């Protein structure tokens, strides 16, 4: 299966516990490959998310059990 290479730039990175500051995230082969400052990797799509939060995909475990 082919995956796009995605570069997310200038986001306020939240790792699930703490905010890590303004970071770039490079995704290739369906996985995060690099997290760092001012990444210059070649990507199919680049998103500048300045002022936005980058966070892991959260799973909603909220349920109602009778």
JOHUKA-V169960 format. One record per residue. N is the residue number from 1. RES is the residue in three letters. SS is DSSP state (h for helix, s for strand, l for the rest). PHI is phi in whole degrees, -180 to 180 (NA if undefined). D_LAST is the distance of its C-alpha to the last C-alpha in Angstrom with 2 decimals. Layout:
# JOHUKA-V169960
n:res:ss:phi:d_last
N:RES:SS:PHI:D_LAST
N:RES:SS:PHI:D_LAST
This chain:
# JOHUKA-V169960
n:res:ss:phi:d_last
1:UNK:l:NA:41.32
2:UNK:l:-87:43.12
3:UNK:l:-117:41.68
4:UNK:l:-80:43.11
5:UNK:l:-93:44.46
6:UNK:s:-126:42.96
7:UNK:s:-119:44.32
8:UNK:s:-106:42.33
9:UNK:s:-114:44.75
10:UNK:s:66:44.75
11:UNK:s:-90:41.02
12:UNK:s:-82:39.64
13:UNK:s:-77:37.90
14:UNK:s:-114:34.61
15:UNK:l:-93:33.87
16:UNK:l:105:30.33
17:UNK:l:-128:31.75
18:UNK:l:-139:34.98
19:UNK:s:-85:37.06
20:UNK:s:-102:40.03
21:UNK:s:92:42.33
22:UNK:s:-75:43.74
23:UNK:s:-138:43.63
24:UNK:s:-110:44.12
25:UNK:s:-130:41.91
26:UNK:s:-109:43.38
27:UNK:s:-119:41.19
28:UNK:s:-147:42.78
29:UNK:l:55:41.69
30:UNK:l:76:38.07
31:UNK:s:-136:38.07
32:UNK:s:-69:39.13
33:UNK:s:-100:42.73
34:UNK:s:-146:44.05
35:UNK:s:-131:43.12
36:UNK:s:-173:46.10
37:UNK:l:-100:48.44
38:UNK:l:53:50.40
39:UNK:l:-66:49.61
40:UNK:l:-124:52.05
41:UNK:l:-62:50.61
42:UNK:l:-75:51.29
43:UNK:l:-132:48.17
44:UNK:l:-72:47.50
45:UNK:s:-136:45.58
46:UNK:s:-124:45.97
47:UNK:s:-120:43.77
48:UNK:s:-95:44.97
49:UNK:l:-111:41.89
50:UNK:l:-51:43.88
51:UNK:l:87:41.83
52:UNK:l:-107:38.47
53:UNK:s:-103:36.02
54:UNK:s:-100:35.70
55:UNK:s:-139:32.39
56:UNK:l:-67:30.66
57:UNK:l:-68:27.96
58:UNK:l:-90:24.72
59:UNK:l:-104:21.47
60:UNK:l:-85:18.45
61:UNK:l:-98:15.69
62:UNK:l:-67:13.46
63:UNK:l:-139:9.90
64:UNK:l:-122:6.54
65:UNK:l:-115:3.80
66:UNK:l:-93:0.00
